[in-house]
Amino acid sequence: MQDLRGQAPVKPKSLGTRAMAFVESRAARCGLVVAATASAAGGCWEVRRKRLWAEMEAARVRYRDTGSETRFPFYGRDWGYEVDYMLELGLQPGDRCFAEYRLEALPLTHACAVALRRRLTEPGKVRCDEEAVIELVAGQRHCRHGVRPGPWWAPWRPAVEAKALTRYSDWLAWPVLGEVRILRLAPDRFGSENWCTVR
């Protein structure tokens, strides 16, 4: 049966069909809101991370402009070169460095991996995101440590076996490192563990 315009009459939608259309459109809207929120959060994270790395580069420029590069290596700060240099001279092969990452300086995907690893670590253990062992190469102190993360899309697992070898000052100058503690191989004068906090 056709109406006067020559079209078949439109059947009214059943209650189930109308409810399903409402749910689908609501789910689509919720999915869109979640995706937009995640994108905005990721964008804000990346802006803050870029600002931290820019501050690090500004510190490196100030270090270079003061003429300190002729006397001391760059340790990631634009002050205290002498102290860091004396600490480096006191390092012996076999000393172990324990570093905690600044999550805000990592790409969001890698920061999530580190946060998950921290969450799964036993309570009461010393928090350590990267461990390095001091080696002496051609009279310079180097750190043997795990591979550091690359771009945000590259897969990376924190605290894998130590494969990379980096000069100590360059290892310490990486902007992602937060607190760094050193366990010296030789005990202190009382026979207990000899810990030193670098930052």
C-alpha positions as CSV (number, residue, x, y, z in Angstrom):
1,M,0.0,0.0,0.0
2,Q,1.4,3.4,-1.0
3,D,0.6,6.9,0.3
4,L,-0.4,9.8,-2.0
5,R,3.2,10.7,-2.8
6,G,3.9,7.2,-4.1
7,Q,6.1,6.1,-1.2
8,A,5.5,3.2,1.1
9,P,4.4,4.3,4.5
10,V,7.1,4.4,7.1
11,K,6.5,1.9,9.9
12,P,7.0,3.3,13.4
13,K,10.1,2.0,15.1
14,S,9.6,-0.6,17.7
15,L,10.6,0.3,21.3
16,G,13.6,-2.1,21.1
17,T,15.0,-0.5,18.0
18,R,14.6,3.0,19.4
19,A,16.3,1.9,22.7
20,M,19.2,0.3,20.7
21,A,19.7,3.5,18.6
22,F,19.8,5.6,21.8
23,V,22.4,3.2,23.4
24,E,24.5,3.2,20.3
25,S,24.6,6.9,19.9
26,R,25.3,7.3,23.7
27,A,28.1,4.8,23.5
28,A,29.5,6.6,20.4
29,R,29.4,9.9,22.3
30,C,31.0,8.4,25.4
31,G,33.7,6.9,23.2
32,L,34.3,10.2,21.6
33,V,34.6,12.0,25.0
34,V,37.0,9.3,26.3
35,A,39.2,9.6,23.1
36,A,39.2,13.4,23.2
37,T,40.1,13.4,27.0
38,A,42.9,10.9,26.5
39,S,44.2,13.0,23.5
40,A,44.1,16.2,25.5
41,A,45.8,14.6,28.5
42,G,48.5,13.1,26.2
43,G,49.0,16.5,24.6
44,C,49.3,18.3,28.0
45,W,51.8,15.7,29.1
46,E,53.9,16.2,26.0
47,V,53.9,20.0,26.4
48,R,55.1,19.7,30.0
49,R,57.7,17.2,29.0
50,K,59.0,19.4,26.2
51,R,59.2,22.3,28.6
52,L,61.4,20.2,31.0
53,W,63.7,19.2,28.2
54,A,63.9,22.8,27.0
55,E,65.0,23.8,30.6
56,M,67.7,21.2,30.4
57,E,69.0,22.5,27.2
58,A,69.0,26.1,28.6
59,A,71.1,24.8,31.6
60,R,73.5,23.2,29.1
61,V,73.8,26.6,27.2
62,R,74.4,28.5,30.5
63,Y,77.0,25.9,31.4
64,R,78.8,26.3,28.1
65,D,78.5,30.1,28.2
66,T,80.2,30.3,31.6
67,G,83.3,28.5,30.3
68,S,82.9,25.6,32.7
69,E,83.2,23.1,29.8
70,T,86.9,23.8,29.8
71,R,87.2,22.7,33.5
72,F,84.4,20.2,34.3
73,P,82.0,17.9,32.4
74,F,78.3,18.7,32.3
75,Y,76.3,16.8,35.0
76,G,72.8,18.0,34.1
77,R,72.7,21.1,36.3
78,D,74.1,24.6,35.8
79,W,75.6,24.7,39.3
80,G,77.7,22.5,41.5
81,Y,80.1,21.2,38.9
82,E,83.0,21.1,41.3
83,V,81.1,18.8,43.8
84,D,79.9,16.5,41.0
85,Y,83.4,16.3,39.6
86,M,84.9,15.4,43.0
87,L,82.1,12.7,43.5
88,E,83.0,11.3,40.1
89,L,86.7,11.2,40.9
90,G,85.8,9.2,44.0
91,L,84.0,6.5,42.1
92,Q,85.7,3.1,41.8
93,P,85.0,0.3,39.3
94,G,82.2,-1.9,40.7
95,D,80.4,0.9,42.5
96,R,76.7,0.7,41.8
97,C,74.4,3.7,40.9
98,F,70.7,3.5,41.6
99,A,68.5,6.1,39.8
100,E,64.8,7.0,40.1
101,Y,63.2,8.4,37.0
102,R,61.2,11.6,36.9
103,L,58.1,10.3,35.2
104,E,57.1,13.7,33.9
105,A,60.2,13.8,31.7
106,L,59.4,10.5,30.0
107,P,57.0,10.1,27.1
108,L,53.5,9.1,28.4
109,T,53.7,5.5,27.2
110,H,57.1,4.9,28.9
111,A,56.0,6.7,32.1
112,C,53.0,4.3,32.3
113,A,55.4,1.4,32.0
114,V,57.7,2.7,34.8
115,A,54.7,3.5,37.0
116,L,53.3,0.0,36.5
117,R,56.7,-1.5,37.3
118,R,56.9,0.6,40.5
119,R,53.4,-0.5,41.5
120,L,54.4,-4.2,41.1
121,T,57.6,-3.8,43.1
122,E,57.6,-5.3,46.5
123,P,56.8,-2.7,49.3
124,G,59.8,-1.8,51.4
125,K,62.3,-2.2,48.6
126,V,64.5,0.7,47.6
127,R,62.8,2.3,44.6
128,C,65.2,2.0,41.6
129,D,64.2,2.5,38.0
130,E,67.7,2.1,36.6
131,E,70.8,0.5,38.0
132,A,74.3,1.1,36.6
133,V,77.7,-0.2,37.5
134,I,80.8,1.9,37.3
135,E,83.5,0.8,34.9
136,L,86.9,2.5,34.1
137,V,87.5,2.9,30.4
138,A,90.7,4.8,29.3
139,G,90.8,6.5,32.7
140,Q,87.2,7.8,32.5
141,R,84.3,6.6,34.6
142,H,81.5,5.0,32.6
143,C,78.2,3.5,33.6
144,R,77.0,0.1,32.3
145,H,73.2,0.4,32.4
146,G,70.1,-0.9,30.7
147,V,68.9,0.5,27.4
148,R,67.1,3.8,27.8
149,P,63.7,4.5,26.1
150,G,63.5,5.9,22.6
151,P,60.5,7.6,21.0
152,W,57.1,7.1,22.5
153,W,56.0,4.5,20.0
154,A,59.1,2.3,20.4
155,P,58.6,-0.7,22.8
156,W,60.7,-0.4,25.9
157,R,60.9,-2.4,29.2
158,P,62.5,-0.6,32.2
159,A,65.4,-2.3,34.0
160,V,66.4,-4.9,31.5
161,E,69.9,-6.2,31.4
162,A,72.8,-3.7,31.3
163,K,73.9,-3.3,27.7
164,A,74.6,0.4,27.2
165,L,77.9,2.0,28.2
166,T,77.8,5.7,28.9
167,R,80.2,8.2,30.3
168,Y,79.3,8.9,34.0
169,S,78.7,12.6,33.4
170,D,76.5,12.0,30.4
171,W,74.6,9.3,32.3
172,L,74.0,11.7,35.2
173,A,73.0,14.6,32.8
174,W,70.1,12.7,31.3
175,P,67.0,14.9,32.2
176,V,64.9,11.9,33.2
177,L,67.0,11.0,36.2
178,G,65.7,12.2,39.5
179,E,67.2,10.9,42.7
180,V,70.5,9.1,42.2
181,R,72.2,7.1,44.9
182,I,75.6,5.4,44.8
183,L,76.5,2.3,46.7
184,R,80.3,2.2,47.0
185,L,82.0,-1.2,46.7
186,A,84.1,-0.5,49.7
187,P,82.3,-0.3,53.1
188,D,82.6,2.8,55.2
189,R,84.9,3.0,58.2
190,F,82.4,1.4,60.4
191,G,82.0,-1.6,58.1
192,S,78.4,-0.8,57.0
193,E,77.2,-0.1,53.4
194,N,78.6,3.1,52.0
195,W,75.7,5.0,50.4
196,C,76.1,8.5,48.8
197,T,73.2,10.5,47.4
198,V,74.2,12.5,44.4
199,R,70.9,14.3,43.8
